[in-house]
């Protein structure tokens, strides 16, 4: 799906988003849209000279064709941690900030199933117009361990999880693979996992954590998923 995942943690100096040879482009966003989440201290993203203040959990959508993207932190001692994902885009839509406090969460799960969580849809068709990028944050309630449980696949889209706010001793057991042939990965703070369309994606943590989820593909319908029954997992 030509997904690009990146991060920027500026301290004393600003960081400029530059292109890479694999894109064969004059600048990074020439044919791409970008979704950004700040998972650290207060920061600023400049897009073509316009400044966007991003506190922790705030999101920014950058439409196709924006050439100058610059990351900076307000305090080098507690720097911003900008996580971003980019997909190819067929047209240009306006750049837009989504403040986390403005997003109404969807409450999911239960205490009995150890999967209580709040899901925040930050970049999605009802709030931000994009070509294919859909992005949000899930906060796991203290005492729960599971995310996206029961699991699902969606053959129309790939998905990327970025796990954050893990204590040094905490790990995530992230499960992926086809339902009849699952595998697991051990994930730690600030690590991302790519899930191809045919793969389930779910995980359990040994302590509290949060994660950013991002999808791109054939459609932007959040509910377009193929649920997998627990009895069908191997």
For each residue, the residues with C-beta under 8 A, 3 or more apart:
1: 87 158 216 217
2: 87 88
3: 85 86 87 158 160 194 216
4: 23 32 85 86 87
5: 84 85 160 162 192 194
6: 17 83 84 85 86
7: 81 82 83 84 190
8: 15 17 71 82 84
9: 15 40 73 79 80 81 82
10: 13 14 15 43 71 72 73 79 80 82
11: 73 76 79
12: 76
13: 10
14: 10 70 71 72
15: 8 9 10 70 71 72
16: 68 69 70 71
17: 6 8 28 29 34 69 70 71
18: 27 28
19: 23 25 26 27 28 30
20: 23 28
21: 24
22:
23: 4 19 20 28 30 31 32
24: 21
25: 19 28 30 31 32
26: 19 30
27: 18 19 30 67
28: 17 18 19 20 23 25 32 34 69 86
29: 17 32 33 34 62 64 65 66 67 69 86
30: 19 23 25 26 27 64 65 67
31: 23 25 64 88 89
32: 4 23 25 28 29 64 86 87 88 89
33: 29 61 62 63 64 86 87 89 93 130 131 132 133
34: 17 28 29 61 62 66 69 84 85 86 133
35: 59 60 61 62 84 85 86 123 130 133 135 214
36: 45 54 59 60 61 62 82 83 84
37: 57 58 59 82 83 84 122 135 137 162 212
38: 43 54 55 56 57 58 80 81 82 83
39: 56 57 81 83 162 164 165 190 212
40: 9 43 56 73 78 79 80 81 82
41: 56 73 74 75 78 79 80 81
42: 53 54 55 56 73 74 75 78 80
43: 10 38 40 53 54 71 72 73 74 79 80 82
44: 51 52 53 54 71 72 73 74 80
45: 36 51 52 54 60 69 70 71 72 82
46: 49 50 51 52 68 69 70 72
47: 50 52 60 62 66 68 69 95
48: 66 67 68
49: 46 68
50: 46 47 95
51: 44 45 46
52: 44 45 46 47 60 95 97
53: 42 43 44 58
54: 36 38 42 43 44 45 58 59 60 80 82 97
55: 38 42 58 99 100
56: 38 39 40 41 42 100
57: 37 38 39 100 120 137
58: 37 38 53 54 55 97 98 99 100
59: 35 36 37 54 97 98 100 122 123 135 137
60: 35 36 45 47 52 54 95 96 97 98
61: 33 34 35 36 93 95 96 97 98 123 128 130 133 135
62: 29 33 34 35 36 47 66 69 95
63: 33 66 89 92 93 94 95 130
64: 29 30 31 32 33 89 91 92 93 131
65: 29 30 92
66: 29 34 47 48 62 63 69 95
67: 27 29 30 48
68: 16 46 47 48 49
69: 16 17 28 29 34 45 46 47 62 66
70: 14 15 16 17 45 46
71: 8 10 14 15 16 17 43 44 45 80 82
72: 10 14 15 43 44 45 46 80
73: 9 10 11 40 41 42 43 44 76 78 79 80
74: 41 42 43 44 80
75: 41 42 78 79
76: 11 12 73 79
77:
78: 40 41 42 73 75
79: 9 10 11 40 41 43 73 75 76
80: 9 10 38 40 41 42 43 44 54 71 72 73 74
81: 7 9 38 39 40 41 164 190
82: 7 8 9 10 36 37 38 40 43 45 54 71
83: 6 7 36 37 38 39 162 164 192 212
84: 5 6 7 8 34 35 36 37
85: 3 4 5 6 34 35 133 135 160 214 216
86: 3 4 6 28 29 32 33 34 35 133
87: 1 2 3 4 32 33 131 132 133 216
88: 2 31 32 131 132
89: 31 32 33 63 64 92 93 130 131 132
90: 131
91: 64 131
92: 63 64 65 89
93: 33 61 63 64 89 128 129 130 131
94: 63 129
95: 47 50 52 60 61 62 63 66
96: 60 61 128
97: 52 54 58 59 60 61
98: 58 59 60 61 102 103 122 123 127 128
99: 55 58 102 103
100: 55 56 57 58 59 103 120 122 137
101:
102: 98 99
103: 98 99 100 120 121 122 127
104:
105: 118 119 120 139
106: 118 119 120 121
107: 116 117 118 119
108: 115 116 117 118 119
109: 113 114 115 116 117 141 144 146 149
110: 113 115 116
111: 114 116 143 144
112:
113: 109 110 146 149
114: 109 111 143 144 145 146
115: 108 109 110 144 145 146 147 149
116: 107 108 109 110 111 140 141 143 144
117: 107 108 109 138 139 140 141 144 147
118: 105 106 107 108 138 139 141
119: 105 106 107 108 136 137 138
120: 57 100 103 105 106 136 137 138 139
121: 103 106 124 126 127 134 136 222
122: 37 59 98 100 103 127 128 135 136 137
123: 35 59 61 98 127 128 130 133 134 135 136
124: 121 127 128 134 135 136 220 222
125: 128 129 130 134 220
126: 121
127: 98 103 121 122 123 124
128: 61 93 96 98 122 123 124 125
129: 93 94 125
130: 33 35 61 63 89 93 123 125 133 134 220
131: 33 64 87 88 89 90 91 93
132: 33 87 88 89 216 217 220
133: 33 34 35 61 85 86 87 123 130 214 215 216
134: 121 123 124 125 130 157 214 215 216 220 222
135: 35 37 59 61 85 122 123 124 212 213 214 215
136: 119 120 121 122 123 124 212 213 214
137: 37 57 59 100 119 120 122 210 211 212 213
138: 117 118 119 120 147 148 210 211 213
139: 105 117 118 120 210
140: 116 117 144 145 147 205 208 209 210
141: 109 116 117 118 144
142: 208
143: 111 114 116
144: 109 111 114 115 116 117 140 141
145: 114 115 140 204 205 206
146: 109 113 114 115 149 202 203 204
147: 115 117 138 140 202 203 204 211
148: 138 151 152 201 202 203
149: 109 113 115 146 202
150: 202 227 228 229 230
151: 148 175 179 200 201 202 227 228 233
152: 148 200 225 226 227 228
153: 179 197 198 199 200 225 226 228
154: 157 159 197 215 217 224 225 226
155: 197 198 226
156: 197 217 218 219 224
157: 134 154 197 215 216 217 218 219 224
158: 1 3 194 195 196 197 215 216 217
159: 154 195 201 213 214 215
160: 3 5 85 192 193 194 195 213 214 215
161: 174 192 193 195 201 203 211 212 213
162: 5 37 39 83 190 191 192 211 212 213 214
163: 166 172 174 187 188 189 190 191 192 193 203 209 210 211
164: 39 81 83 189 190 209 210 211 212
165: 39 189 208 209 210
166: 163 170 171 172 188 189 205 207 208 209
167: 170 189 207 208
168: 189
169: 206 207
170: 166 167 188 189 205 206 207 208 209
171: 166 186 187 188 205 206
172: 163 166 186 187 188 203 204 205 206 209
173: 184 185 186 187 203 204 205 206
174: 161 163 184 185 186 187 193 201 202 203
175: 151 182 183 184 200 201 202 203
176: 182 183 184 185 193 195 199 200 201
177: 181 182 183 199 200
178: 181 182 198 199 200
179: 151 153 182 200 228 232 233 234
180: 232 233 234
181: 177 178 234
182: 175 176 177 178 179 200 233 234
183: 175 176 177
184: 173 174 175 176
185: 173 174 176 193
186: 171 172 173 174
187: 163 171 172 173 174 191 193 203
188: 163 166 170 171 172 191
189: 163 164 165 166 167 168 170
190: 7 39 81 162 163 164
191: 162 163 187 188
192: 5 83 160 161 162 163
193: 160 161 163 174 176 185 187 201
194: 3 5 158 160
195: 158 159 160 161 176 199 200 201
196: 158 199
197: 153 154 155 156 157 158 217
198: 153 155 178
199: 153 176 177 178 195 196
200: 151 152 153 175 176 177 178 179 182 195 228 233
201: 148 151 159 161 174 175 176 193 195
202: 146 147 148 149 150 151 174 175
203: 146 147 148 161 163 172 173 174 175 187 211
204: 145 146 147 172 173
205: 140 145 166 170 171 172 173 208 209
206: 145 169 170 171 172 173
207: 166 167 169 170
208: 140 142 165 166 167 170 205
209: 140 163 164 165 166 170 172 205
210: 137 138 139 140 163 164 165
211: 137 138 147 161 162 163 164 203
212: 37 39 83 135 136 137 161 162 164
213: 135 136 137 138 159 160 161 162
214: 35 85 133 134 135 136 159 160 162
215: 133 134 135 154 157 158 159 160 220
216: 1 3 85 87 132 133 134 157 158
217: 1 132 154 156 157 158 197
218: 156 157
219: 156 157 224
220: 124 125 130 132 134 215
221: 224
222: 121 124 134
223:
224: 154 156 157 219 221
225: 152 153 154
226: 152 153 154 155
227: 150 151 152
228: 150 151 152 153 179 200 232 233
229: 150 232 233
230: 150 233
231:
232: 179 180 228 229
233: 151 179 180 182 200 228 229 230
234: 179 180 181 182
